[in-house]
Amino acid sequence: MTDWTIRPATAQDAGPLGRCIEAAYEIYAGRVTDLPAVSDGVDQHIENDLVFVAVGDGAVIGGLVLVPGDDAMLLANVAVDPACTGMGLGRALIELAEAQCREHGLSVLKLSTHVDMAENVALYEHLGWRETGRSGNKVYMEKHLTAA
């Protein structure tokens, strides 16, 4: 599949997006024993926050969950169906997160990831994020954005 689009999520996307998020995190199931329920609250996020889905061939193949705050935008979740990696979708979702942050008048994106997901930390660092702290099993990161 080479064609996909990203659009705002609707209430009908909650189930498919939840399944996509679960599939994306499945690779960690064997080695990250204390991984929280990664798709919990998707329906509430769609109702209250900024949620986007990537759709290809009529199916949800990726998603982005953003929570605007007073001084920063939280990247609460970004996920790509494992069958759709390598298509530039993850990068497009991260770029959308940055654009949404700017559109909401914010210049800082924040996230947390799991300490046992070292490849995620490395990827975010490669994309210009910096680690700001650790607590328990969480690694906190942020990216300061420049004006577009």
N, C-alpha and C positions, 0 to 999 in steps of 0.2 A: 504494500500500500504506500503510495507516495502522496496522495491527496488527503489533506486534513484541514479543518478550520477550527478556530477557537472562538467561542461565543460565551456570553453570560449564561450561567447555569439557571435552570428552572427547577421547580419543585419535583417535576417528573424525572430529573436527572439524579436525584438523591441515591436511589438504589444502584443504577449503573456506575455512578461515580464512586460510591462506597466499594463496590466490587473491584473497580479499577485500582483504587488505593490499596485494597487488600492484596491484589495480585502483585502490585509493584513492591510491596514490602515482604512478600513471601520469601524472597531470597535471604532475608535475615532471620527467618523463623527458627532455623536450627542453631544459630550461633548467638542470637540476642534473646536470652531467655526472659528478660524483663521488659520486653517491648510492650508499650501500652497498646490499647485497642486503637489502631491508627485511623479507622474510618468512623469512629463514634462521633456523633453530633453533626454529620454532614448536612442533614436536613435543616438543623438550626443555623448552621453557617450559611446555607443558601438563603434562608429567610432573613438573616441579620447582617451578614458580612458581604464581602466581595468574592464571589466564587465563579470560576470560569471552567468550562469543559472543552477539551479538544475532541472533535468528532471526526471519525474516518469511516467510510463505508456504512454510515448510519449508526455506528457504535461509539460509545464514550471510550476513548483510548488514552486520555490524560486529563489531569485536572490541577487547578490552582486554587488555594484557599488563602485569602488575605483578610486580616483584621486591622482596620484603621484604628490608630490611637491618637492621642493628643500630640505626641511628639515623634512618633515613628509608626511605620506600618509593619505589622507582624506577618511574616510569611509562615502561616500555620501549617501548610501542607503543599507539596508539589509532587505529583506522581505521574508516571508514564507506564502504560501497560508494557510488561516485559517483551511482548511480541512486537512492539513498535519502537524499540530503542534504535538509535542510530539514524533517526529521520530528522533530527534537529528540533524535535518537539520539546524536549526538556529545556533547551536553550531559549526557544520561543516563549515558553511559559515564564522563565526567569526574566526575560526582557519585558514581558507584559507586566510582571510584578513591579519592575522598576518604573515602567511608564505609569502604572496606576498610583504608585507612591508619589511620583511627581505631580500627577493630575490632582491628587488630594492635598497638594501644598506641603508635602513632607519630603525630607531629604535623607531619611535614614530608614533602611529596611533591617528588621531583626528576625532571627530565627533561633530555634534550638534543635539540635539533633542528638542522637544517642552516642555516647562515648565509644561504643563498640562498632560504630559505623565510620571507621577511619577514612574510608574512601569518600564518604560524603563530605567530611571536613576538608579533605584534600581538594575535592572538586570545588567547593565553595571558596576556598582560599585561592584557587586558580582563577575563579571568576571575580576576584577582588574583595571578597569578604575577609573579615579578620575576627579571630577568636577574642571574645571579651571576658570569658570566665567559664568555670565548670562548677557544677554542684551535683553531687551524687552521680547519676548516670547521664546527666545532660551536659552538652557543650553548647554554650551560647555564642552566637556570632552576629555580626552586623556589617552592613555596607553603607557607607556614606556616598550619596549620589551627587553628581554635579548637575547643573541645569542642563536641560536638553538643548 
